[in-house]
Amino acid sequence: MRLEIKGLTRRFGSFVANDAIDLTIEPGEIHCLLGENGAGKSTLMNMLYGLLEPSEGEILIDGEPVRFSSPKDAIAAGIGMVHQHFMLVPVFTVADNVMLGREQTGLPGVLSRRKAAARVRELSERFNLAVNPAQLVEDIPVGVQQRVEILKALANEAKVLILDEPTAVLTPQEIDELMEIMRQLKADGTSIIFITHKLREVKAVGDRISVIRRGKLVGTADPSASEAELAEMMVGREVKLQVDKETAEVGDPVLRAEGITVIDPRGYQVVKDVSFEARAGEVLGIAGVQGNGQTELIKSLLGLIRPDAGKVSLLGQDITRQGTRKSLAAGIGYIPEDRSHDGFVGEFSVRENLILDLYRAPEFSRLGALRLGEIESNASHRIDEFDIRTESMESPLESLSGGNQQKVVVAREFTRPLKVLIASQPTRGVDVGSIEFIHQRIIEERDKGSAVVIVSTELDEIYSLSDRIAVMYDGRIVGEVGPDTPREQLGLLMAGAHDEKTEAASA
């Protein structure tokens, strides 16, 4: 199926999100779409999927004009989409979500959960995306939820598959698996529109790469183009892809975890006797495949969950059971793994989210009354400093792109003086220009003397930022290595392999 876009334009009032875009997706082609946060990529795809109506222009399939009034029309035409933000029902099982709208029945009019589960197992085996059909979506990690979203789209056997930031929450191994799936689909004649911020991914899997900047198509390149060239096309300036940093001047321990153990509601130990310390003036990177206890460990440090055993101390003071509000007030900054669940309130404005955990601070309130002028001034300053793309500081945060939502969360946590910064997947879903800026700010925070703890499944990020690297596997820290450790060796630790080399490296 050949998909063409001619002069496609979308306006929101006076704001032009897409400006006369022309694009052709050939049959069996992986066409990558690059662009900064807010460049208009998702808006363009939402028009292709029937979620938005174009203001101008047309969409053609095999040379014939088509018009979609809903996703149902797009699906019927052979277009499927994996959304950047999950479209899952948390209280439904994995099987229920994948088969929603395609429910399996046994007796007439009676749903068959057995048939639905069997169909999901078949799909997960076919596409190498392991899921448990019987699990509730609200009980599975973010990375597994993304697999469910991908399976939902693949279940429709679309001829054109739109993947909107599908790797943003996947581990390196899962990304490799997804790319292999994409290659298989391409070989079967399926066209794929692959939206990502990750330059390495587009070079690895793309046939052609188109770049959108501020709503306009600025060019199309071959995968042979260098990462630096692609980054400059995206941002409109030269971008440093490596972090500039001096050797860390390491001070005394600031945050200490001692024997942390966490048991989940099912009775499983997800964190097992973990001990470490984060020192002033250094970045401690915690690497590992998602789902090995990192999420629960970080939440126990913040007081979001209480550990079943162990102790957390900040500058020698026990904070294990003092609660999240007091931990934040004591000088801990927190960038959560799942921004939409733990990082912001979508219905609140950008201005309100920028002081979400700061509204009690003297600069923003006095005698129980909010200082609206100061709050507005703070929002204006942070929007400019962090290049948050929004129509207005009064816009609800849920209306922003995922990367701009992340910028709001990051901007808020850098608003106050910090003793410790805990950042879990700090650049997830963020474009290369913003990654450069966020990484610089993290290193600046380190150089001010703060202790920084970074949790990331992105090995490039771990290597770029870390002064020490701790590796988690199966709820334990299985090794601690330096940032000069070869990727293969670190990968062995992440996979739980222990041989003489990894044991020596972690000694």
N, C-alpha and C positions, 0 to 999 in steps of 0.2 A: 504494500500500500504506500503510495506517494502522498506526502502531506505538504501542502504549500501554504505559506502565510504571505499575504500581499497588503502592504500599507496598513498593517494593523495598528490602531491607535486606541488608547483608553484614557479618558479624562475623568478626574474626580473634581468637579467644580473647575477652578482655574488651574489645578495641578495636572500636568500631563505625565502619567505614569509610563506609558508606552507611546513612542512618537514614530509613526509610519514605518513599522518594522517589516522587512521582507526576509523570509527564511524558507528554505526547502529541506525537508527530511526525506531522504531517499529510502527505498525499501531495503531492509537488512542493514541499516546504517546506525552506528552509535554516534549521535551528534551531541557534543558537549556544549553546555551553555554556561559561560562564566560571567561574573559581574559582582560588583560590590553589594553589600547589604543595602536594600532599597533601590537598587538599579532598575528594577521592574521585571525581573525574571519570573517571579511567582505570579505577578499580575498577567503576564503574557500566557503562562501555562494555564492559569485559571480561565482565560478566554477559550483556550483550546479544549478545556474540559467542561465547558458549559456553565461554569460558576459565575462568570461575568460576561456581559454582552459588550462587544466592541463598539466604541464610539464611531470609528470609521474602519474601512478595510474589509477584507474577506478571507475566509479559510476555504481551501480547496482540497478535496480528496480524490486522487486519480483524475485531476483536471476538472472535477465537478464542484461548483460552489456548495457549501453546506452551512447550515445555521443551527447552532445548538442553544436551546432554551434551558437546558438542565444537564447535569451529568448523565442522566439516563440516555439522553440523545447521543452524547459523546461515546458512552459505552456501547450503545447499539451500532455506532459507526466504526467500532473497533479501536477506540482510544481508552486506555487505562491510566490511572495516576496514583502514585504513592506520594502522599502529602508530607510537607515538611513538619507540620504539627499533627500529631496523632488524631485519627478519626475512629477511635475505639470506644466501646462501651465498657467502662472499668468493671462493672459488676457481672458482665457476661464472661463465659469461658472463652478460651482461644478458639475452639471449634465454632461456638456461637458467633463470634466476631467475623471469622473468615467466611462463614456460610451465610451471613446476614444478607437477606434478599434472594438467597439461593438455597433456602432451607431444604433439608432432606426429610422425606416422609416415609413412614412404614405403612401402616394402615391409612386409608384415605383421610386426610385432614389431621393426621396425628404426626407430630414431629418425631423423628428418629435420631436421638443423640448418638446412637451407635453408628449409624450411617454417616452422620456428620463428622464424627471423630475419625472414622475410617478414611473419609475423603481428605481430611486435613493431614492425616499420616501419609497418605499417598502423595499429596502435594509437597509436604516437607521433605520426604525422601527423594522425590523427583528433582527438587530444586536445591537439595542439600541445605535446608534451613530448619534446623532442629527446634521443635517446639513440643510442648506437652498439651494435647488438645483439651485435656480436662482442667487445666489450671485456670483460675480467674485472672483476667488481665491485670487487675489492681495488685495482684500478688507477685507479678513477674518483673524483673529488672527492665530498665529503659531499653537496653539493647535487644532484649527478647521481644519487647513490644514492637520494635521496629521490624523485626522479622515477621511478626504477625501482619503488619501493614503491607509488607512486600508480598506475602502469601495471598492476602486479599486481592491485590491487583493481578497477580499471576493467575489466580483462579478463574478470571474472566477470559484468559487466553487472548489478550489484546494484541492487535497487529501493530499498534504504536503504543509504547509504554513510556509514560512520563515519570521520571524519578526525581523528585524535588528534594534535594539534599538528603538522599537516602543513607549516606554514610556518616552523617553528623553524629550519630549515637552508637556507631558500630566500632568494635575492636579491630585492630589490624588484621587479625585472622579472619574475622567476619567480613571485612572489606575485601580481602582476597577471594573469599568464597563468593561474595556478591559479584565481583568482576568476572569470575568464572561463569556464573549464571548468566551474566550479560552476554558473554561471548557465545554461550550455548544458544541463547535466544536469538542472537544475531545470525548464527549459523542456520537457524530454523526459519529465517526470513523476517523476524520481528524487528521493527525499527525502535530505537530507544533514544529518548531525549534525556540526557543525563545532566542535571543541574548540580554543581558542586563548587565549593571554594578551593578545593584541594588540587593544586596544580599537578602534583605527582600522579593523581588519579586520572586526570584527563589525558595526560601524556601516555599513561599505561594502557588505556582502554579505548580512547576516542579515535574515530575516523576523521572527523572535522571538529573544530572548536570555534564557536562564535562567541563574541564578547559584547555585552551590553553595558553601556555606561550612561548613567542618569537618563534612562528611558530610551536611548538611541542605540542602534546596532552600529558599533564602531569598526567592526572588521571580523573576518573569518580567517583562521590560521590552521595549518597542519600540525599534527602532534610533534613534528620535528622541531617546532618553535621552542626556544629555551623557556625555562620557568621565569626568568627575569623579563623576557619579552612579553610573555603573557600577563605577568603581574603589572607591567607598565601599561599595557592596553586596558586592563581592568581599572586601574586607579588614575591613570593620566599623568603619572610621574614615576620616577625610579623608586623602587621599593627594595629595602634591605631584607633579604630572606633569612639572614643569620643574625642572632642577637649579639650586639656589641656589649661586652661586659669585662670589667677588670676582675682580677683574682679576688675572691671573697675575703673580707677581713672578719673572721669568725670570732664571736664573743661567747658569753656564757649561755647555758641552756635557758630558754624562755618558756617553752612548752614541753612538758614531759608526760608521756603515757607509760603507765606501769601495769603490766599484766592484764590488759584490757580483754575481757571476754564478753561476747554478746550472744545471747540465745534468741532466735527468732520465734514468732508465734507458733511455729510447727514443732518447736523443741529442738531445732538443730543449732549447733554452735557455728555461727557464721564468722565470728571473730574469736580467735583462739590464743589467749595469753600473749597479746601483742605488747611489746615495749619498745619505745624509741624516744629520742629527744630532738627537738628542733631548736637550733641555736641562733642567737642574734647575728644578723649579718650574713646569713646563708639561706640558700634554697634547698630544701629537702624534697626531692621528687619521689613520689610513690608510684611505681609502675606495676602493671598487672593487667591481665585479661579481666574485663568487666564481669562482676559476679563472684569475685573471690574475697569479698568482705570489705572492700574499700569503702563502699557507701555507708555501711553500718559503723565502721571505725570512725569515719569523719563525723557522722551524726552523733556518736558518743562523745567526741571531743567538744562538740558545741552544746551538748545537753539536750539535743533534739530527741535522743533516746538515752535511757540510763543503762550503763553497762551492768551486766550481772556479776561481774567481778572486776577488780582493778581500780586504778586511781588516775585521774587527770589533774595536773597542777600547772598553774600559770605563775611564773616567777616565784615558785616555792609555795604558793597558796593553793590548797585543795579546792578545785572548782567542779569536782565530779558530779555533785548533786545540786549545784546552785541554780541551774536552769539557763535557758538560752538567753533571755533578756539580760541577765547579769553578766553572762560571758561576753556578750557583745559590748555592753557598757564598760567592761574591764579592759577592752582594747583588742578584741578579736574581730577581724573582718572575715566575712564568709561569702564566697561565691559558690552557690550550690550546683550540683551536678544536673539537676532537672529544674531549669529556671522557671518553667510554667507552673510547677507544683510548689516549689520552695522559695522562689526568688522574687516573685512579684504578684500583684493582684491585677488581673487583666482588665477588669472594669474600671479601675482607678486610672487617673490621668498620668501622663509622663511626669508632670510636676509632683504629684502625690507619691508616686513610686520612688522618686529620687530622695525622699526623706522617710521611707516606709518604716525603717527601724531607728530613725533619728529624730522623730518629731518631739521627743521629750527633751532634746538637747537645748541648752539656753539660747543658742542662736536661732532656733526655730520656734520656741514657745516661751511665754513668760506668764507666770501666775495662772497656768492652766489654759491660756489662750494662745492659739497659733499666731505666729508673726508672719502674716501672709506676704508682706513685702519682701522679707528675707527669703521665704520659701520660693517666691517667684524669681528673685535675683539668683538664688542657687541653681534653679532649673535652667535659667538662661545661660549661666556660666558653664554648667556641665554639658548642656546640649551642644554648645560651641566647642568646648574643650575636647569632648569625646566624639564629635561629628555624628551626633544622633540624628538620623534622618526621620523627621516627623513634620507633619503639617503644622502642628501647634503643640505647645507644652500642655495644652488641655486635652489633646487627643488621648483616648483610652489606649493603654499600653498594648492591649490585644490587637489593635489595628496596625501595629508596626511589624516589620519583618522580624524573623527570628534573631538575626544578627543584631539588629538595633535594639531588640528587647534585651539581649545579652549586654550590650553597651550600657544600657540604663542600670542593670544590676552591678556591673563593674564600676561604673561612675559613682554609684551610691556608696560602695564599700571603700572607695578612695577619698571620700568626703571628710573623714575624721582621722585623727592620729591613731596609728595602729601599733600594737606590740607584736601581734601575730596576724598574718594573712593566711587563711586556709582557702585554697582555690581548687575546686573540683571541676575538671574539664573547663578551664576558664575561657577557652577560645572556641568552644563547640559551636559550629554553625556560623562562624565569623569570617569575613573575607580577609584577604592577605594584608591589605592596608591596615585594617583594624587589629589583626594579629600582631603586626609589627608594633603598633602603638601600645597594645595591652602588655606585650612582652617587655617593652621598654619601661612601662610603669611598674611592673612587677620587680624588675631589676633595680629601679630607683628606690622602691620600698625596701628591698634588701640592703641597698647601700646606705639607707637612712639608719640602719641598725635593727630593723624588724626581722623577726623570724618568719620565714615563708615556707608553707607546706603546699606542694602542688600534687594533685592527683590527676593523672592523665593516661588515657589509653593510646595517645599519640606519641610514639617513640621520638619523633623529631622534636616535639615540644619538651619531652623529658630531657633529652640530650641538650637542647638549647639553653634551658633555664637552670638545670640542677647543678648544685655543687656536690651533693651526695645523692645516691639513688638507692632506695629501699624497694625490694620487690615482694609483692604479696601473691601468695598462692594458697588456695584452700584455707583462707582465714588466718594464715600465719605470714609473718615476714620471714622469707626463706633465704634472704641474702641482702647484703648491703655492699654496693660497689661504687666506683668512681665514674664520672661522666666520660672517661676515656675507654670504658669497657666496650668491646666489640658488640655490635647488634646481635650477632649470632649467639654470643654468650649470654647476653641479657635475655634473649628470647628463650633460651633453655631454662633459665630461672623462672621466667613467666609461665612456661609450660609445666613447671613442677619437676623438671629433670634435674637430677643431682649426680654429677660425676666429679672426678678429681678437679677438673678445671673450674666448675662453678663453685665447688666447695672452697677451693683455694681463693677464688675471687671474692667470695663473701666472707672470708675469714677476717 
